[in-house]
Amino acid sequence: MTEATTRVASPATVAPDTALAPDTRGRHAWPLAPIRTAPIRTVPVDLGIIQPRRRLGTSDLRVFPLALSGNVFGWTVDERQTFDVLDTYFKVGGNFLDTADSYTGGESERLIGEWMRTRRTRDDVVLATKIGKSEANPGLTPWAMERAVDASLKRLGTDHIDLLYLHIDDTDVAFERTLLGVDRLIRAGKVRYFGGSDHSGNRLYEARIAAGMLGVAPMVALQNQYSLVRRSEYERDLARVAAEQRLAVMPRFALASGFLTGKYRSRADIRGHRRGSEVAKLVSKRGLRILAELDRIASLHAAPVAAVSLAWLLAKPNVVAPVASASSPRQVTELVESARVQLTRHEVAELDRVTSF
């Protein structure tokens, strides 16, 4: 027995076939049982109980409703801290890791690979990485993608990537060439599924049409910016496309560089922040109204502000798992609380209202 929540459920409907969350090899995934941290009251729960996970679009991947970003691994978080964060995330039921070949020059992938090797967790992890931005293999030509994927596989210490994102929309390369290159990687067994990142709705339509004409694998996932303070790009252009194409949506910058954790409420709070200029723009009358509403709802659910911010995303159609980073075990436990928080329709509506664009 360990200290954990008595009930964990994602705020939106979970597909009925995800209850046992088998991984791609038929094994049962690690049990989901997020722990709480003081001052939130805790009660014991048996970690042997397997909780529901979410199906990732039309794929057979089933994931925890929070993807742990590796963007700080090897940068602001050293190897020991990285392992502590990953150990905690895995212990509380997390299984969805998100990185990129451009994060810290590939160091993030190397650290994740070393953690999976030493902990023997590869079969229990849904591993996502991105290509297209690295200095060594930039762009999305078939040649560059093959080199990038081979390099990622070596750093990650694995023979396949579960979900490969196109980290950029490379308009210098015909989409047909990029899609054929990805399909070759899938046929070779190096990649299982792929998705887009930073693509417009029109480009996603082009990709789906081209995939159909070429007879190659279509995208199954989308990772664009989407949060309580940045809604218009996704809701005005991409939400409809995601619904029509049944794309699993994994919002990045889901906590707006930490602003939606409630940590930054004045200019003084921002000093030393690596994205201080971006966060400073959010410390405004509108931003503080948003934090005030998050504070109110968080108090009702006895949950961290960050968890409520992520729960709002999880209540949106097609959102499967927001992407967020943590630099300590305590931050991990705060983030995974989002899987427990079930916002009411009224609470979602109020957050919609105070963040309307």
C-alpha positions in Angstrom: 0.0 0.0 0.0 1.1 3.5 -0.6 -0.3 7.0 -0.2 -2.4 7.8 -3.3 -5.7 8.9 -4.5 -8.7 6.6 -4.1 -10.1 7.3 -7.6 -8.3 8.3 -10.8 -10.3 9.1 -13.9 -9.7 11.4 -16.8 -12.1 14.4 -17.0 -13.4 13.4 -20.5 -14.9 10.1 -21.5 -12.5 7.2 -21.6 -13.0 4.6 -24.4 -14.4 1.4 -22.8 -11.7 -0.7 -24.4 -8.9 1.0 -22.5 -9.7 -0.3 -19.0 -6.8 -2.8 -18.9 -4.5 -0.6 -21.0 -2.5 -3.5 -22.6 0.7 -2.3 -24.3 1.5 -3.1 -27.9 3.0 -6.4 -27.0 0.0 -7.7 -25.2 1.3 -7.1 -21.7 -0.6 -5.1 -19.2 0.8 -1.6 -18.6 2.0 -0.3 -15.3 -0.9 0.4 -12.9 -2.2 4.0 -12.8 -2.4 5.4 -9.2 -1.3 9.0 -8.9 -0.1 10.0 -5.5 -1.0 13.3 -3.7 1.3 15.6 -1.9 0.7 17.7 1.3 -1.3 19.6 2.1 -3.9 17.6 0.1 -5.4 14.9 2.2 -4.3 11.4 1.1 -5.7 7.9 1.7 -4.1 4.6 0.9 -4.7 2.9 -2.4 -3.5 -0.5 -3.8 -1.1 0.1 -6.7 -2.1 -3.3 -8.1 -5.4 -1.8 -9.4 -5.1 -1.1 -13.0 -6.8 2.2 -14.0 -8.1 3.3 -17.4 -5.8 4.9 -19.9 -6.7 6.8 -23.1 -6.5 5.5 -26.6 -4.3 7.6 -28.8 -6.5 8.4 -31.8 -6.9 5.5 -34.3 -3.7 3.8 -33.1 -3.6 0.9 -30.6 -1.4 2.9 -28.2 -3.0 3.6 -24.8 -1.5 6.3 -22.7 -1.6 8.0 -19.3 -3.5 11.3 -19.7 -0.4 13.4 -19.1 2.7 13.1 -21.4 5.9 13.9 -19.5 8.1 16.2 -21.6 11.8 15.7 -21.7 12.6 19.3 -22.8 14.3 20.1 -19.5 16.3 16.8 -19.3 20.0 17.5 -19.6 19.4 21.3 -19.6 18.0 22.6 -16.4 17.7 19.1 -14.9 20.8 16.9 -14.5 21.0 13.1 -14.8 20.1 12.4 -11.2 17.2 14.7 -11.2 16.0 13.3 -14.5 16.0 9.8 -13.1 14.1 11.0 -10.0 11.5 12.7 -12.1 11.1 9.6 -14.4 11.0 7.2 -11.5 8.2 9.2 -9.8 6.2 9.5 -13.0 6.5 5.8 -13.7 5.6 4.9 -10.1 2.4 6.8 -10.2 1.3 5.2 -13.4 2.7 7.4 -16.1 3.8 5.7 -19.3 3.9 8.4 -22.0 7.3 10.1 -22.5 7.7 13.0 -25.0 11.1 14.2 -26.2 12.9 15.4 -29.4 16.2 15.0 -31.1 16.8 18.7 -30.8 16.3 18.9 -27.0 19.7 19.7 -25.6 21.4 18.4 -28.7 20.0 14.9 -28.1 20.9 14.7 -24.5 17.3 14.4 -23.5 16.9 11.3 -25.6 20.1 9.9 -24.2 19.0 10.3 -20.6 15.6 8.8 -21.3 17.3 5.8 -23.0 19.7 5.3 -20.1 16.7 5.4 -17.7 14.8 2.8 -19.7 17.8 0.6 -19.9 18.7 0.7 -16.2 15.0 0.4 -15.1 14.1 -2.1 -17.8 11.0 -0.1 -18.6 11.0 0.1 -22.4 8.1 -2.4 -22.9 6.0 -0.4 -20.5 6.6 3.0 -22.0 4.9 4.7 -25.0 7.8 6.7 -26.4 7.4 9.8 -28.5 10.1 11.9 -30.1 10.3 14.5 -32.8 12.6 15.1 -35.8 13.2 18.0 -38.1 14.9 20.6 -35.9 18.2 19.1 -35.0 21.4 20.7 -36.2 22.8 17.4 -37.4 19.8 16.3 -39.4 17.6 19.3 -40.2 14.5 19.2 -42.4 12.1 16.5 -43.5 13.6 15.0 -46.6 13.5 11.2 -46.6 17.3 11.1 -46.2 17.4 13.5 -43.3 14.5 11.7 -41.6 16.1 8.3 -41.9 19.4 9.6 -40.4 17.6 11.5 -37.7 15.5 8.4 -36.7 18.6 6.2 -36.7 20.4 8.6 -34.4 17.4 8.9 -32.1 17.1 5.1 -31.8 20.8 4.9 -30.9 20.5 7.5 -28.2 17.2 6.1 -26.9 18.7 2.5 -26.8 15.6 1.0 -28.6 14.7 -0.5 -31.9 11.5 1.5 -32.5 9.8 4.7 -31.8 6.1 4.4 -30.8 5.1 7.9 -32.0 7.2 10.1 -34.3 6.3 13.8 -34.7 7.3 15.9 -37.6 8.7 18.8 -35.5 8.3 21.3 -38.2 6.2 21.9 -41.3 9.0 21.8 -43.9 7.5 23.6 -46.9 10.7 23.2 -48.8 10.0 19.5 -49.2 7.0 18.2 -51.1 4.6 16.6 -48.6 4.5 13.5 -50.8 8.2 13.0 -50.3 8.0 13.4 -46.5 5.1 11.0 -46.3 6.8 8.4 -48.4 9.9 8.8 -46.2 7.8 8.3 -43.0 6.1 5.3 -44.5 9.4 3.7 -45.3 10.4 4.1 -41.6 7.2 2.5 -40.6 7.6 -0.4 -42.9 11.1 -0.9 -41.6 9.7 -1.3 -38.1 11.6 1.8 -36.8 8.5 3.8 -36.3 5.0 2.7 -35.3 2.9 5.8 -35.8 3.4 9.4 -36.6 1.9 12.8 -36.2 2.3 16.5 -36.9 3.6 19.5 -34.9 3.2 23.1 -35.8 1.0 22.3 -38.9 -1.9 24.4 -40.0 -5.4 22.9 -40.7 -4.9 23.3 -44.4 -1.6 21.4 -44.3 -3.2 18.6 -42.3 -5.8 18.3 -45.0 -3.1 18.2 -47.6 -1.3 15.5 -45.7 -4.4 13.3 -45.4 -5.3 13.6 -49.1 -1.7 12.9 -50.1 -1.6 9.8 -47.8 -4.7 8.5 -49.4 -3.5 8.9 -52.9 -0.1 7.4 -52.1 -1.5 4.5 -50.0 0.7 5.3 -47.1 0.1 5.6 -43.3 -1.8 8.7 -42.3 -1.0 10.9 -39.2 -2.7 9.8 -36.0 -1.6 12.6 -33.7 -1.2 16.4 -33.4 1.0 18.4 -31.1 0.4 22.2 -31.3 0.3 24.9 -28.7 -3.0 25.0 -26.8 -3.7 26.2 -23.3 -6.1 28.4 -21.3 -4.1 31.5 -22.3 -3.5 30.4 -26.0 -6.8 29.1 -27.4 -7.4 30.7 -30.7 -4.8 29.0 -32.9 -6.2 25.5 -32.0 -9.9 26.2 -31.6 -10.4 28.3 -34.7 -8.3 26.2 -37.1 -7.3 22.8 -35.8 -10.0 21.5 -33.6 -12.4 20.8 -36.5 -9.6 19.1 -38.5 -8.6 17.0 -35.5 -12.2 15.9 -35.1 -12.7 15.1 -38.7 -9.4 13.1 -39.0 -9.7 11.5 -35.6 -6.3 12.9 -34.5 -5.2 12.5 -31.0 -4.3 15.9 -29.6 -1.4 16.4 -27.2 -1.2 20.1 -26.4 2.3 21.5 -25.9 3.1 24.5 -23.7 0.0 23.4 -21.8 1.0 25.4 -18.8 2.2 28.4 -20.7 5.8 28.2 -19.5 4.7 27.7 -15.9 2.3 30.7 -15.7 -0.7 28.4 -15.4 0.8 26.7 -12.3 0.0 29.9 -10.4 3.7 30.4 -9.5 4.1 33.7 -11.4 1.8 36.5 -10.3 4.1 39.5 -10.4 7.1 40.8 -12.3 9.2 39.9 -9.3 8.2 36.3 -9.5 9.6 36.1 -13.0 13.2 37.1 -12.3 15.5 34.4 -13.5 12.8 32.5 -15.5 14.3 31.2 -18.8 11.2 32.4 -20.6 10.7 35.5 -18.5 9.7 37.8 -21.4 7.0 35.4 -22.5 5.6 34.9 -19.0 5.8 38.7 -18.3 3.2 39.3 -21.0 0.8 37.0 -19.2 1.1 38.9 -15.9 -1.7 41.2 -16.8 -5.2 42.0 -15.6 -6.5 39.2 -17.9 -3.9 36.8 -16.7 -4.6 37.5 -13.0 -8.3 37.0 -13.6 -7.6 33.6 -15.0 -5.4 32.7 -12.0 -8.1 33.9 -9.7 -10.7 31.6 -11.3 -8.2 28.7 -11.3 -7.5 29.3 -7.6 -11.3 29.2 -6.8 -11.8 25.9 -8.7 -8.6 24.4 -7.4 -9.8 25.0 -3.8 -13.0 23.2 -4.5 -11.2 20.1 -5.8 -8.3 20.2 -3.3 -6.0 20.2 -6.2 -3.0 22.2 -7.4 -3.7 25.0 -9.9 -1.5 23.3 -12.5 -3.7 20.2 -12.3 -6.9 22.2 -12.9 -5.3 23.9 -15.9 -4.5 20.5 -17.4 -7.9 19.1 -16.4 -9.5 21.9 -18.5 -7.6 20.7 -21.5 -8.5 17.1 -20.8 -12.2 18.1 -20.8 -11.9 19.2 -24.5 -12.8 16.9 -27.4 -9.9 14.8 -28.9 -7.4 16.0 -26.3 -5.7 12.8 -25.1 -2.7 13.9 -23.0 -1.3 17.4 -22.5 2.5 17.7 -22.6 4.1 19.2 -19.5 7.6 19.1 -18.0 8.7 18.6 -14.4 12.0 19.3 -12.7 11.3 17.5 -9.4 9.2 14.6 -8.1 6.9 17.0 -6.3 6.0 18.7 -9.5 5.3 15.3 -11.1 2.8 14.5 -8.3 1.1 17.9 -8.8 0.8 17.5 -12.6 -0.6 13.9 -12.5 -3.4 15.2 -10.2 -5.0 16.4 -13.4 -6.0 12.8 -14.1 -8.1 12.8 -10.9 -9.8 16.2 -11.3 -13.1 16.0 -13.0 -14.3 19.5 -13.7 -18.1 20.2 -13.9 -19.6 21.6 -17.0 -20.1 24.9 -15.1 -16.4 25.0 -14.1 -15.3 24.4 -17.7 -17.7 27.1 -18.9 -16.4 29.6 -16.4 -12.8 28.9 -17.5 -13.9 29.3 -21.1 -15.5 32.6 -20.2 -12.5 34.2 -18.4 -10.1 33.0 -21.1 -12.3 33.8 -24.1 -10.5 35.5 -27.0 
